[in-house]
Amino acid sequence: MTEAGRAFTDGVRARLNHYASRGAFRAFAPVPVTGSGPWRGTWSARWHHDRTVEFVADGRKRTITLKHILTDVQRQSPLDGNLRTFVANLTGSKTPRHRRLGESRKAVRVTNRRGDVSIALKADEGIDGQTLTDRAVNLGHQIYTVFLREGGYDAYLLESLDLDLDAYL
């Protein structure tokens, strides 16, 4: 299991480095984590609207978590509920394969702790770390470019992200 877990995490690392080398992130660096084995890795990326997101890979569980993908999201608010629905709708056979996060809703978990939203993706059978990384990066991009833009969350964009809506839209 350790070798498979290490290979999964190495795939995540390679793919995130690929995205960083292409300029997808404004800043990118590994985050040293004490007590983790070779099957775990954490990277920090400055991404959409200068938000810092952590990518946490766990090769044993075959997961990637986008930590703090959104902040200042009140639990059980319309934004929270609609985000969960948006993410859930990207699973299952009704979603085109190239946009699908997983075969079932069990492949994705959205958590909101004290207003910080994180999303964990679990690799389906036969999915490697690089492919799951592509899915995670695509999901993050869709949250900022589709969900928030088209969802009517102007107040959130103004207050939490401090965006100029005229320049953003």
Phi and psi in radians as a Rosetta constraint file:
Dihedral C 1 N 2 CA 2 C 2 CIRCULARHARMONIC -1.087 0.35
Dihedral N 2 CA 2 C 2 N 3 CIRCULARHARMONIC -0.732 0.35
Dihedral C 2 N 3 CA 3 C 3 CIRCULARHARMONIC -1.147 0.35
Dihedral N 3 CA 3 C 3 N 4 CIRCULARHARMONIC -0.737 0.35
Dihedral C 3 N 4 CA 4 C 4 CIRCULARHARMONIC -1.143 0.35
Dihedral N 4 CA 4 C 4 N 5 CIRCULARHARMONIC -0.704 0.35
Dihedral C 4 N 5 CA 5 C 5 CIRCULARHARMONIC -1.150 0.35
Dihedral N 5 CA 5 C 5 N 6 CIRCULARHARMONIC -0.694 0.35
Dihedral C 5 N 6 CA 6 C 6 CIRCULARHARMONIC -1.145 0.35
Dihedral N 6 CA 6 C 6 N 7 CIRCULARHARMONIC -0.731 0.35
Dihedral C 6 N 7 CA 7 C 7 CIRCULARHARMONIC -1.096 0.35
Dihedral N 7 CA 7 C 7 N 8 CIRCULARHARMONIC -0.700 0.35
Dihedral C 7 N 8 CA 8 C 8 CIRCULARHARMONIC -1.065 0.35
Dihedral N 8 CA 8 C 8 N 9 CIRCULARHARMONIC -0.877 0.35
Dihedral C 8 N 9 CA 9 C 9 CIRCULARHARMONIC -1.156 0.35
Dihedral N 9 CA 9 C 9 N 10 CIRCULARHARMONIC -0.648 0.35
Dihedral C 9 N 10 CA 10 C 10 CIRCULARHARMONIC -1.090 0.35
Dihedral N 10 CA 10 C 10 N 11 CIRCULARHARMONIC -0.635 0.35
Dihedral C 10 N 11 CA 11 C 11 CIRCULARHARMONIC -1.141 0.35
Dihedral N 11 CA 11 C 11 N 12 CIRCULARHARMONIC -0.715 0.35
Dihedral C 11 N 12 CA 12 C 12 CIRCULARHARMONIC -1.094 0.35
Dihedral N 12 CA 12 C 12 N 13 CIRCULARHARMONIC -0.827 0.35
Dihedral C 12 N 13 CA 13 C 13 CIRCULARHARMONIC -1.022 0.35
Dihedral N 13 CA 13 C 13 N 14 CIRCULARHARMONIC -0.818 0.35
Dihedral C 13 N 14 CA 14 C 14 CIRCULARHARMONIC -1.088 0.35
Dihedral N 14 CA 14 C 14 N 15 CIRCULARHARMONIC -0.725 0.35
Dihedral C 14 N 15 CA 15 C 15 CIRCULARHARMONIC -1.252 0.35
Dihedral N 15 CA 15 C 15 N 16 CIRCULARHARMONIC -0.706 0.35
Dihedral C 15 N 16 CA 16 C 16 CIRCULARHARMONIC -1.114 0.35
Dihedral N 16 CA 16 C 16 N 17 CIRCULARHARMONIC -0.686 0.35
Dihedral C 16 N 17 CA 17 C 17 CIRCULARHARMONIC -1.092 0.35
Dihedral N 17 CA 17 C 17 N 18 CIRCULARHARMONIC -0.641 0.35
Dihedral C 17 N 18 CA 18 C 18 CIRCULARHARMONIC -1.068 0.35
Dihedral N 18 CA 18 C 18 N 19 CIRCULARHARMONIC -0.857 0.35
Dihedral C 18 N 19 CA 19 C 19 CIRCULARHARMONIC -1.057 0.35
Dihedral N 19 CA 19 C 19 N 20 CIRCULARHARMONIC -0.743 0.35
Dihedral C 19 N 20 CA 20 C 20 CIRCULARHARMONIC -1.109 0.35
Dihedral N 20 CA 20 C 20 N 21 CIRCULARHARMONIC -0.715 0.35
Dihedral C 20 N 21 CA 21 C 21 CIRCULARHARMONIC -1.176 0.35
Dihedral N 21 CA 21 C 21 N 22 CIRCULARHARMONIC -0.412 0.35
Dihedral C 21 N 22 CA 22 C 22 CIRCULARHARMONIC -1.551 0.35
Dihedral N 22 CA 22 C 22 N 23 CIRCULARHARMONIC -0.034 0.35
Dihedral C 22 N 23 CA 23 C 23 CIRCULARHARMONIC 1.501 0.35
Dihedral N 23 CA 23 C 23 N 24 CIRCULARHARMONIC 0.333 0.35
Dihedral C 23 N 24 CA 24 C 24 CIRCULARHARMONIC -1.197 0.35
Dihedral N 24 CA 24 C 24 N 25 CIRCULARHARMONIC -0.452 0.35
Dihedral C 24 N 25 CA 25 C 25 CIRCULARHARMONIC -2.022 0.35
Dihedral N 25 CA 25 C 25 N 26 CIRCULARHARMONIC 2.591 0.35
Dihedral C 25 N 26 CA 26 C 26 CIRCULARHARMONIC -1.330 0.35
Dihedral N 26 CA 26 C 26 N 27 CIRCULARHARMONIC -0.534 0.35
Dihedral C 26 N 27 CA 27 C 27 CIRCULARHARMONIC -2.608 0.35
Dihedral N 27 CA 27 C 27 N 28 CIRCULARHARMONIC 2.610 0.35
Dihedral C 27 N 28 CA 28 C 28 CIRCULARHARMONIC -2.698 0.35
Dihedral N 28 CA 28 C 28 N 29 CIRCULARHARMONIC 2.335 0.35
Dihedral C 28 N 29 CA 29 C 29 CIRCULARHARMONIC -2.809 0.35
Dihedral N 29 CA 29 C 29 N 30 CIRCULARHARMONIC 2.598 0.35
Dihedral C 29 N 30 CA 30 C 30 CIRCULARHARMONIC -1.212 0.35
Dihedral N 30 CA 30 C 30 N 31 CIRCULARHARMONIC 2.615 0.35
Dihedral C 30 N 31 CA 31 C 31 CIRCULARHARMONIC -1.913 0.35
Dihedral N 31 CA 31 C 31 N 32 CIRCULARHARMONIC 2.063 0.35
Dihedral C 31 N 32 CA 32 C 32 CIRCULARHARMONIC -1.156 0.35
Dihedral N 32 CA 32 C 32 N 33 CIRCULARHARMONIC 2.262 0.35
Dihedral C 32 N 33 CA 33 C 33 CIRCULARHARMONIC -2.193 0.35
Dihedral N 33 CA 33 C 33 N 34 CIRCULARHARMONIC 2.118 0.35
Dihedral C 33 N 34 CA 34 C 34 CIRCULARHARMONIC -1.390 0.35
Dihedral N 34 CA 34 C 34 N 35 CIRCULARHARMONIC 2.551 0.35
Dihedral C 34 N 35 CA 35 C 35 CIRCULARHARMONIC 1.395 0.35
Dihedral N 35 CA 35 C 35 N 36 CIRCULARHARMONIC 0.100 0.35
Dihedral C 35 N 36 CA 36 C 36 CIRCULARHARMONIC -1.729 0.35
Dihedral N 36 CA 36 C 36 N 37 CIRCULARHARMONIC 2.604 0.35
Dihedral C 36 N 37 CA 37 C 37 CIRCULARHARMONIC -1.540 0.35
Dihedral N 37 CA 37 C 37 N 38 CIRCULARHARMONIC -3.068 0.35
Dihedral C 37 N 38 CA 38 C 38 CIRCULARHARMONIC -1.212 0.35
Dihedral N 38 CA 38 C 38 N 39 CIRCULARHARMONIC -0.139 0.35
Dihedral C 38 N 39 CA 39 C 39 CIRCULARHARMONIC -1.594 0.35
Dihedral N 39 CA 39 C 39 N 40 CIRCULARHARMONIC -0.016 0.35
Dihedral C 39 N 40 CA 40 C 40 CIRCULARHARMONIC -2.078 0.35
Dihedral N 40 CA 40 C 40 N 41 CIRCULARHARMONIC 2.618 0.35
Dihedral C 40 N 41 CA 41 C 41 CIRCULARHARMONIC -2.740 0.35
Dihedral N 41 CA 41 C 41 N 42 CIRCULARHARMONIC 2.563 0.35
Dihedral C 41 N 42 CA 42 C 42 CIRCULARHARMONIC -2.337 0.35
Dihedral N 42 CA 42 C 42 N 43 CIRCULARHARMONIC 2.341 0.35
Dihedral C 42 N 43 CA 43 C 43 CIRCULARHARMONIC -2.311 0.35
Dihedral N 43 CA 43 C 43 N 44 CIRCULARHARMONIC 2.499 0.35
Dihedral C 43 N 44 CA 44 C 44 CIRCULARHARMONIC -1.890 0.35
Dihedral N 44 CA 44 C 44 N 45 CIRCULARHARMONIC 2.328 0.35
Dihedral C 44 N 45 CA 45 C 45 CIRCULARHARMONIC -2.284 0.35
Dihedral N 45 CA 45 C 45 N 46 CIRCULARHARMONIC 2.361 0.35
Dihedral C 45 N 46 CA 46 C 46 CIRCULARHARMONIC -1.611 0.35
Dihedral N 46 CA 46 C 46 N 47 CIRCULARHARMONIC 2.091 0.35
Dihedral C 46 N 47 CA 47 C 47 CIRCULARHARMONIC -2.214 0.35
Dihedral N 47 CA 47 C 47 N 48 CIRCULARHARMONIC -2.316 0.35
Dihedral C 47 N 48 CA 48 C 48 CIRCULARHARMONIC -0.986 0.35
Dihedral N 48 CA 48 C 48 N 49 CIRCULARHARMONIC 2.275 0.35
Dihedral C 48 N 49 CA 49 C 49 CIRCULARHARMONIC 0.958 0.35
Dihedral N 49 CA 49 C 49 N 50 CIRCULARHARMONIC 0.615 0.35
Dihedral C 49 N 50 CA 50 C 50 CIRCULARHARMONIC 1.034 0.35
Dihedral N 50 CA 50 C 50 N 51 CIRCULARHARMONIC 0.447 0.35
Dihedral C 50 N 51 CA 51 C 51 CIRCULARHARMONIC -1.414 0.35
Dihedral N 51 CA 51 C 51 N 52 CIRCULARHARMONIC 2.419 0.35
Dihedral C 51 N 52 CA 52 C 52 CIRCULARHARMONIC -1.636 0.35
Dihedral N 52 CA 52 C 52 N 53 CIRCULARHARMONIC 2.180 0.35
Dihedral C 52 N 53 CA 53 C 53 CIRCULARHARMONIC -2.120 0.35
Dihedral N 53 CA 53 C 53 N 54 CIRCULARHARMONIC 2.424 0.35
Dihedral C 53 N 54 CA 54 C 54 CIRCULARHARMONIC -1.790 0.35
Dihedral N 54 CA 54 C 54 N 55 CIRCULARHARMONIC 2.326 0.35
Dihedral C 54 N 55 CA 55 C 55 CIRCULARHARMONIC -1.745 0.35
Dihedral N 55 CA 55 C 55 N 56 CIRCULARHARMONIC 2.096 0.35
Dihedral C 55 N 56 CA 56 C 56 CIRCULARHARMONIC -2.044 0.35
Dihedral N 56 CA 56 C 56 N 57 CIRCULARHARMONIC 2.045 0.35
Dihedral C 56 N 57 CA 57 C 57 CIRCULARHARMONIC -1.823 0.35
Dihedral N 57 CA 57 C 57 N 58 CIRCULARHARMONIC 2.402 0.35
Dihedral C 57 N 58 CA 58 C 58 CIRCULARHARMONIC -2.251 0.35
Dihedral N 58 CA 58 C 58 N 59 CIRCULARHARMONIC 1.809 0.35
Dihedral C 58 N 59 CA 59 C 59 CIRCULARHARMONIC -1.177 0.35
Dihedral N 59 CA 59 C 59 N 60 CIRCULARHARMONIC -0.502 0.35
Dihedral C 59 N 60 CA 60 C 60 CIRCULARHARMONIC -1.186 0.35
Dihedral N 60 CA 60 C 60 N 61 CIRCULARHARMONIC -0.755 0.35
Dihedral C 60 N 61 CA 61 C 61 CIRCULARHARMONIC -1.518 0.35
Dihedral N 61 CA 61 C 61 N 62 CIRCULARHARMONIC -0.218 0.35
Dihedral C 61 N 62 CA 62 C 62 CIRCULARHARMONIC 1.031 0.35
Dihedral N 62 CA 62 C 62 N 63 CIRCULARHARMONIC 0.891 0.35
Dihedral C 62 N 63 CA 63 C 63 CIRCULARHARMONIC -2.229 0.35
Dihedral N 63 CA 63 C 63 N 64 CIRCULARHARMONIC 2.711 0.35
Dihedral C 63 N 64 CA 64 C 64 CIRCULARHARMONIC -2.248 0.35
Dihedral N 64 CA 64 C 64 N 65 CIRCULARHARMONIC 2.291 0.35
Dihedral C 64 N 65 CA 65 C 65 CIRCULARHARMONIC -2.012 0.35
Dihedral N 65 CA 65 C 65 N 66 CIRCULARHARMONIC 2.279 0.35
Dihedral C 65 N 66 CA 66 C 66 CIRCULARHARMONIC -1.611 0.35
Dihedral N 66 CA 66 C 66 N 67 CIRCULARHARMONIC 1.685 0.35
Dihedral C 66 N 67 CA 67 C 67 CIRCULARHARMONIC -1.440 0.35
Dihedral N 67 CA 67 C 67 N 68 CIRCULARHARMONIC 2.329 0.35
Dihedral C 67 N 68 CA 68 C 68 CIRCULARHARMONIC 1.093 0.35
Dihedral N 68 CA 68 C 68 N 69 CIRCULARHARMONIC 0.665 0.35
Dihedral C 68 N 69 CA 69 C 69 CIRCULARHARMONIC -1.071 0.35
Dihedral N 69 CA 69 C 69 N 70 CIRCULARHARMONIC -0.604 0.35
Dihedral C 69 N 70 CA 70 C 70 CIRCULARHARMONIC -2.351 0.35
Dihedral N 70 CA 70 C 70 N 71 CIRCULARHARMONIC 2.553 0.35
Dihedral C 70 N 71 CA 71 C 71 CIRCULARHARMONIC -2.161 0.35
Dihedral N 71 CA 71 C 71 N 72 CIRCULARHARMONIC 2.906 0.35
Dihedral C 71 N 72 CA 72 C 72 CIRCULARHARMONIC 1.056 0.35
Dihedral N 72 CA 72 C 72 N 73 CIRCULARHARMONIC 0.646 0.35
Dihedral C 72 N 73 CA 73 C 73 CIRCULARHARMONIC -1.840 0.35
Dihedral N 73 CA 73 C 73 N 74 CIRCULARHARMONIC 1.965 0.35
Dihedral C 73 N 74 CA 74 C 74 CIRCULARHARMONIC -1.149 0.35
Dihedral N 74 CA 74 C 74 N 75 CIRCULARHARMONIC 2.327 0.35
Dihedral C 74 N 75 CA 75 C 75 CIRCULARHARMONIC -1.072 0.35
Dihedral N 75 CA 75 C 75 N 76 CIRCULARHARMONIC 2.478 0.35
Dihedral C 75 N 76 CA 76 C 76 CIRCULARHARMONIC 1.067 0.35
Dihedral N 76 CA 76 C 76 N 77 CIRCULARHARMONIC 0.358 0.35
Dihedral C 76 N 77 CA 77 C 77 CIRCULARHARMONIC -1.450 0.35
Dihedral N 77 CA 77 C 77 N 78 CIRCULARHARMONIC 2.896 0.35
Dihedral C 77 N 78 CA 78 C 78 CIRCULARHARMONIC -0.992 0.35
Dihedral N 78 CA 78 C 78 N 79 CIRCULARHARMONIC -0.681 0.35
Dihedral C 78 N 79 CA 79 C 79 CIRCULARHARMONIC -1.061 0.35
Dihedral N 79 CA 79 C 79 N 80 CIRCULARHARMONIC -0.814 0.35
Dihedral C 79 N 80 CA 80 C 80 CIRCULARHARMONIC -1.042 0.35
Dihedral N 80 CA 80 C 80 N 81 CIRCULARHARMONIC -0.882 0.35
Dihedral C 80 N 81 CA 81 C 81 CIRCULARHARMONIC -1.137 0.35
Dihedral N 81 CA 81 C 81 N 82 CIRCULARHARMONIC -0.725 0.35
Dihedral C 81 N 82 CA 82 C 82 CIRCULARHARMONIC -1.211 0.35
Dihedral N 82 CA 82 C 82 N 83 CIRCULARHARMONIC -0.590 0.35
Dihedral C 82 N 83 CA 83 C 83 CIRCULARHARMONIC -1.121 0.35
Dihedral N 83 CA 83 C 83 N 84 CIRCULARHARMONIC -0.766 0.35
Dihedral C 83 N 84 CA 84 C 84 CIRCULARHARMONIC -1.048 0.35
Dihedral N 84 CA 84 C 84 N 85 CIRCULARHARMONIC -0.720 0.35
Dihedral C 84 N 85 CA 85 C 85 CIRCULARHARMONIC -1.163 0.35
Dihedral N 85 CA 85 C 85 N 86 CIRCULARHARMONIC -0.767 0.35
Dihedral C 85 N 86 CA 86 C 86 CIRCULARHARMONIC -0.980 0.35
Dihedral N 86 CA 86 C 86 N 87 CIRCULARHARMONIC -0.834 0.35
Dihedral C 86 N 87 CA 87 C 87 CIRCULARHARMONIC -1.168 0.35
Dihedral N 87 CA 87 C 87 N 88 CIRCULARHARMONIC -0.771 0.35
Dihedral C 87 N 88 CA 88 C 88 CIRCULARHARMONIC -1.070 0.35
Dihedral N 88 CA 88 C 88 N 89 CIRCULARHARMONIC -0.602 0.35
Dihedral C 88 N 89 CA 89 C 89 CIRCULARHARMONIC -1.235 0.35
Dihedral N 89 CA 89 C 89 N 90 CIRCULARHARMONIC -0.147 0.35
Dihedral C 89 N 90 CA 90 C 90 CIRCULARHARMONIC -1.644 0.35
Dihedral N 90 CA 90 C 90 N 91 CIRCULARHARMONIC 0.254 0.35
Dihedral C 90 N 91 CA 91 C 91 CIRCULARHARMONIC -2.063 0.35
Dihedral N 91 CA 91 C 91 N 92 CIRCULARHARMONIC 2.837 0.35
Dihedral C 91 N 92 CA 92 C 92 CIRCULARHARMONIC 1.526 0.35
Dihedral N 92 CA 92 C 92 N 93 CIRCULARHARMONIC 2.978 0.35
Dihedral C 92 N 93 CA 93 C 93 CIRCULARHARMONIC -1.244 0.35
Dihedral N 93 CA 93 C 93 N 94 CIRCULARHARMONIC -0.281 0.35
Dihedral C 93 N 94 CA 94 C 94 CIRCULARHARMONIC -1.339 0.35
Dihedral N 94 CA 94 C 94 N 95 CIRCULARHARMONIC -0.290 0.35
Dihedral C 94 N 95 CA 95 C 95 CIRCULARHARMONIC -1.553 0.35
Dihedral N 95 CA 95 C 95 N 96 CIRCULARHARMONIC 2.348 0.35
Dihedral C 95 N 96 CA 96 C 96 CIRCULARHARMONIC -0.944 0.35
Dihedral N 96 CA 96 C 96 N 97 CIRCULARHARMONIC 2.472 0.35
Dihedral C 96 N 97 CA 97 C 97 CIRCULARHARMONIC -0.949 0.35
Dihedral N 97 CA 97 C 97 N 98 CIRCULARHARMONIC -0.668 0.35
Dihedral C 97 N 98 CA 98 C 98 CIRCULARHARMONIC -1.268 0.35
Dihedral N 98 CA 98 C 98 N 99 CIRCULARHARMONIC -0.263 0.35
Dihedral C 98 N 99 CA 99 C 99 CIRCULARHARMONIC -1.889 0.35
Dihedral N 99 CA 99 C 99 N 100 CIRCULARHARMONIC -0.106 0.35
Dihedral C 99 N 100 CA 100 C 100 CIRCULARHARMONIC -1.294 0.35
Dihedral N 100 CA 100 C 100 N 101 CIRCULARHARMONIC 2.301 0.35
Dihedral C 100 N 101 CA 101 C 101 CIRCULARHARMONIC -1.437 0.35
Dihedral N 101 CA 101 C 101 N 102 CIRCULARHARMONIC -0.494 0.35
Dihedral C 101 N 102 CA 102 C 102 CIRCULARHARMONIC -3.060 0.35
Dihedral N 102 CA 102 C 102 N 103 CIRCULARHARMONIC 2.981 0.35
Dihedral C 102 N 103 CA 103 C 103 CIRCULARHARMONIC -1.317 0.35
Dihedral N 103 CA 103 C 103 N 104 CIRCULARHARMONIC -0.447 0.35
Dihedral C 103 N 104 CA 104 C 104 CIRCULARHARMONIC -2.440 0.35
Dihedral N 104 CA 104 C 104 N 105 CIRCULARHARMONIC 2.921 0.35
Dihedral C 104 N 105 CA 105 C 105 CIRCULARHARMONIC -1.155 0.35
Dihedral N 105 CA 105 C 105 N 106 CIRCULARHARMONIC -0.304 0.35
Dihedral C 105 N 106 CA 106 C 106 CIRCULARHARMONIC -1.180 0.35
Dihedral N 106 CA 106 C 106 N 107 CIRCULARHARMONIC -0.283 0.35
Dihedral C 106 N 107 CA 107 C 107 CIRCULARHARMONIC -1.326 0.35
Dihedral N 107 CA 107 C 107 N 108 CIRCULARHARMONIC -0.189 0.35
Dihedral C 107 N 108 CA 108 C 108 CIRCULARHARMONIC -2.345 0.35
Dihedral N 108 CA 108 C 108 N 109 CIRCULARHARMONIC 2.380 0.35
Dihedral C 108 N 109 CA 109 C 109 CIRCULARHARMONIC -2.306 0.35
Dihedral N 109 CA 109 C 109 N 110 CIRCULARHARMONIC 2.173 0.35
Dihedral C 109 N 110 CA 110 C 110 CIRCULARHARMONIC -1.821 0.35
Dihedral N 110 CA 110 C 110 N 111 CIRCULARHARMONIC 2.242 0.35
Dihedral C 110 N 111 CA 111 C 111 CIRCULARHARMONIC -2.180 0.35
Dihedral N 111 CA 111 C 111 N 112 CIRCULARHARMONIC 2.595 0.35
Dihedral C 111 N 112 CA 112 C 112 CIRCULARHARMONIC -2.290 0.35
Dihedral N 112 CA 112 C 112 N 113 CIRCULARHARMONIC 1.862 0.35
Dihedral C 112 N 113 CA 113 C 113 CIRCULARHARMONIC -2.006 0.35
Dihedral N 113 CA 113 C 113 N 114 CIRCULARHARMONIC 1.963 0.35
Dihedral C 113 N 114 CA 114 C 114 CIRCULARHARMONIC 0.957 0.35
Dihedral N 114 CA 114 C 114 N 115 CIRCULARHARMONIC 0.639 0.35
Dihedral C 114 N 115 CA 115 C 115 CIRCULARHARMONIC 1.556 0.35
Dihedral N 115 CA 115 C 115 N 116 CIRCULARHARMONIC -0.126 0.35
Dihedral C 115 N 116 CA 116 C 116 CIRCULARHARMONIC -1.664 0.35
Dihedral N 116 CA 116 C 116 N 117 CIRCULARHARMONIC 2.054 0.35
Dihedral C 116 N 117 CA 117 C 117 CIRCULARHARMONIC -1.620 0.35
Dihedral N 117 CA 117 C 117 N 118 CIRCULARHARMONIC 2.287 0.35
Dihedral C 117 N 118 CA 118 C 118 CIRCULARHARMONIC -2.207 0.35
Dihedral N 118 CA 118 C 118 N 119 CIRCULARHARMONIC 2.618 0.35
Dihedral C 118 N 119 CA 119 C 119 CIRCULARHARMONIC -2.269 0.35
Dihedral N 119 CA 119 C 119 N 120 CIRCULARHARMONIC 2.178 0.35
Dihedral C 119 N 120 CA 120 C 120 CIRCULARHARMONIC -1.867 0.35
Dihedral N 120 CA 120 C 120 N 121 CIRCULARHARMONIC 2.288 0.35
Dihedral C 120 N 121 CA 121 C 121 CIRCULARHARMONIC -1.930 0.35
Dihedral N 121 CA 121 C 121 N 122 CIRCULARHARMONIC 2.357 0.35
Dihedral C 121 N 122 CA 122 C 122 CIRCULARHARMONIC -1.930 0.35
Dihedral N 122 CA 122 C 122 N 123 CIRCULARHARMONIC 2.316 0.35
Dihedral C 122 N 123 CA 123 C 123 CIRCULARHARMONIC -1.241 0.35
Dihedral N 123 CA 123 C 123 N 124 CIRCULARHARMONIC 2.251 0.35
Dihedral C 123 N 124 CA 124 C 124 CIRCULARHARMONIC -1.229 0.35
Dihedral N 124 CA 124 C 124 N 125 CIRCULARHARMONIC 2.896 0.35
Dihedral C 124 N 125 CA 125 C 125 CIRCULARHARMONIC -0.964 0.35
Dihedral N 125 CA 125 C 125 N 126 CIRCULARHARMONIC 2.289 0.35
Dihedral C 125 N 126 CA 126 C 126 CIRCULARHARMONIC 1.526 0.35
Dihedral N 126 CA 126 C 126 N 127 CIRCULARHARMONIC -0.018 0.35
Dihedral C 126 N 127 CA 127 C 127 CIRCULARHARMONIC -1.721 0.35
Dihedral N 127 CA 127 C 127 N 128 CIRCULARHARMONIC 2.222 0.35
Dihedral C 127 N 128 CA 128 C 128 CIRCULARHARMONIC -1.654 0.35
Dihedral N 128 CA 128 C 128 N 129 CIRCULARHARMONIC 3.097 0.35
Dihedral C 128 N 129 CA 129 C 129 CIRCULARHARMONIC -1.101 0.35
Dihedral N 129 CA 129 C 129 N 130 CIRCULARHARMONIC -0.647 0.35
Dihedral C 129 N 130 CA 130 C 130 CIRCULARHARMONIC -1.157 0.35
Dihedral N 130 CA 130 C 130 N 131 CIRCULARHARMONIC -0.753 0.35
Dihedral C 130 N 131 CA 131 C 131 CIRCULARHARMONIC -1.141 0.35
Dihedral N 131 CA 131 C 131 N 132 CIRCULARHARMONIC -0.749 0.35
Dihedral C 131 N 132 CA 132 C 132 CIRCULARHARMONIC -1.149 0.35
Dihedral N 132 CA 132 C 132 N 133 CIRCULARHARMONIC -0.597 0.35
Dihedral C 132 N 133 CA 133 C 133 CIRCULARHARMONIC -1.101 0.35
Dihedral N 133 CA 133 C 133 N 134 CIRCULARHARMONIC -0.755 0.35
Dihedral C 133 N 134 CA 134 C 134 CIRCULARHARMONIC -0.998 0.35
Dihedral N 134 CA 134 C 134 N 135 CIRCULARHARMONIC -0.763 0.35
Dihedral C 134 N 135 CA 135 C 135 CIRCULARHARMONIC -1.121 0.35
Dihedral N 135 CA 135 C 135 N 136 CIRCULARHARMONIC -0.716 0.35
Dihedral C 135 N 136 CA 136 C 136 CIRCULARHARMONIC -1.149 0.35
Dihedral N 136 CA 136 C 136 N 137 CIRCULARHARMONIC -0.777 0.35
Dihedral C 136 N 137 CA 137 C 137 CIRCULARHARMONIC -1.139 0.35
Dihedral N 137 CA 137 C 137 N 138 CIRCULARHARMONIC -0.741 0.35
Dihedral C 137 N 138 CA 138 C 138 CIRCULARHARMONIC -1.085 0.35
Dihedral N 138 CA 138 C 138 N 139 CIRCULARHARMONIC -0.712 0.35
Dihedral C 138 N 139 CA 139 C 139 CIRCULARHARMONIC -1.082 0.35
Dihedral N 139 CA 139 C 139 N 140 CIRCULARHARMONIC -0.839 0.35
Dihedral C 139 N 140 CA 140 C 140 CIRCULARHARMONIC -1.010 0.35
Dihedral N 140 CA 140 C 140 N 141 CIRCULARHARMONIC -0.751 0.35
Dihedral C 140 N 141 CA 141 C 141 CIRCULARHARMONIC -1.102 0.35
Dihedral N 141 CA 141 C 141 N 142 CIRCULARHARMONIC -0.748 0.35
Dihedral C 141 N 142 CA 142 C 142 CIRCULARHARMONIC -1.141 0.35
Dihedral N 142 CA 142 C 142 N 143 CIRCULARHARMONIC -0.623 0.35
Dihedral C 142 N 143 CA 143 C 143 CIRCULARHARMONIC -1.052 0.35
Dihedral N 143 CA 143 C 143 N 144 CIRCULARHARMONIC -0.774 0.35
Dihedral C 143 N 144 CA 144 C 144 CIRCULARHARMONIC -1.416 0.35
Dihedral N 144 CA 144 C 144 N 145 CIRCULARHARMONIC -0.594 0.35
Dihedral C 144 N 145 CA 145 C 145 CIRCULARHARMONIC -1.688 0.35
Dihedral N 145 CA 145 C 145 N 146 CIRCULARHARMONIC -0.343 0.35
Dihedral C 145 N 146 CA 146 C 146 CIRCULARHARMONIC -2.025 0.35
Dihedral N 146 CA 146 C 146 N 147 CIRCULARHARMONIC -1.080 0.35
Dihedral C 146 N 147 CA 147 C 147 CIRCULARHARMONIC -1.014 0.35
Dihedral N 147 CA 147 C 147 N 148 CIRCULARHARMONIC -0.957 0.35
Dihedral C 147 N 148 CA 148 C 148 CIRCULARHARMONIC -1.237 0.35
Dihedral N 148 CA 148 C 148 N 149 CIRCULARHARMONIC -0.657 0.35
Dihedral C 148 N 149 CA 149 C 149 CIRCULARHARMONIC -1.179 0.35
Dihedral N 149 CA 149 C 149 N 150 CIRCULARHARMONIC -0.783 0.35
Dihedral C 149 N 150 CA 150 C 150 CIRCULARHARMONIC -1.664 0.35
Dihedral N 150 CA 150 C 150 N 151 CIRCULARHARMONIC -0.093 0.35
Dihedral C 150 N 151 CA 151 C 151 CIRCULARHARMONIC -1.557 0.35
Dihedral N 151 CA 151 C 151 N 152 CIRCULARHARMONIC -0.018 0.35
Dihedral C 151 N 152 CA 152 C 152 CIRCULARHARMONIC 1.349 0.35
Dihedral N 152 CA 152 C 152 N 153 CIRCULARHARMONIC 0.603 0.35
Dihedral C 152 N 153 CA 153 C 153 CIRCULARHARMONIC -1.819 0.35
Dihedral N 153 CA 153 C 153 N 154 CIRCULARHARMONIC 0.759 0.35
Dihedral C 153 N 154 CA 154 C 154 CIRCULARHARMONIC -1.029 0.35
Dihedral N 154 CA 154 C 154 N 155 CIRCULARHARMONIC -0.725 0.35
Dihedral C 154 N 155 CA 155 C 155 CIRCULARHARMONIC -1.068 0.35
Dihedral N 155 CA 155 C 155 N 156 CIRCULARHARMONIC -0.738 0.35
Dihedral C 155 N 156 CA 156 C 156 CIRCULARHARMONIC -1.117 0.35
Dihedral N 156 CA 156 C 156 N 157 CIRCULARHARMONIC -0.784 0.35
Dihedral C 156 N 157 CA 157 C 157 CIRCULARHARMONIC -1.072 0.35
Dihedral N 157 CA 157 C 157 N 158 CIRCULARHARMONIC -0.670 0.35
Dihedral C 157 N 158 CA 158 C 158 CIRCULARHARMONIC -1.262 0.35
Dihedral N 158 CA 158 C 158 N 159 CIRCULARHARMONIC -0.853 0.35
Dihedral C 158 N 159 CA 159 C 159 CIRCULARHARMONIC -1.377 0.35
Dihedral N 159 CA 159 C 159 N 160 CIRCULARHARMONIC -0.803 0.35
Dihedral C 159 N 160 CA 160 C 160 CIRCULARHARMONIC -1.580 0.35
Dihedral N 160 CA 160 C 160 N 161 CIRCULARHARMONIC -0.586 0.35
Dihedral C 160 N 161 CA 161 C 161 CIRCULARHARMONIC -1.827 0.35
Dihedral N 161 CA 161 C 161 N 162 CIRCULARHARMONIC -0.124 0.35
Dihedral C 161 N 162 CA 162 C 162 CIRCULARHARMONIC 0.932 0.35
Dihedral N 162 CA 162 C 162 N 163 CIRCULARHARMONIC 0.831 0.35
Dihedral C 162 N 163 CA 163 C 163 CIRCULARHARMONIC -1.647 0.35
Dihedral N 163 CA 163 C 163 N 164 CIRCULARHARMONIC 2.605 0.35
Dihedral C 163 N 164 CA 164 C 164 CIRCULARHARMONIC -1.504 0.35
Dihedral N 164 CA 164 C 164 N 165 CIRCULARHARMONIC 1.853 0.35
Dihedral C 164 N 165 CA 165 C 165 CIRCULARHARMONIC -1.089 0.35
Dihedral N 165 CA 165 C 165 N 166 CIRCULARHARMONIC -0.562 0.35
Dihedral C 165 N 166 CA 166 C 166 CIRCULARHARMONIC -1.127 0.35
Dihedral N 166 CA 166 C 166 N 167 CIRCULARHARMONIC -0.636 0.35
Dihedral C 166 N 167 CA 167 C 167 CIRCULARHARMONIC -1.409 0.35
Dihedral N 167 CA 167 C 167 N 168 CIRCULARHARMONIC -0.518 0.35
Dihedral C 167 N 168 CA 168 C 168 CIRCULARHARMONIC -1.314 0.35
Dihedral N 168 CA 168 C 168 N 169 CIRCULARHARMONIC -0.756 0.35
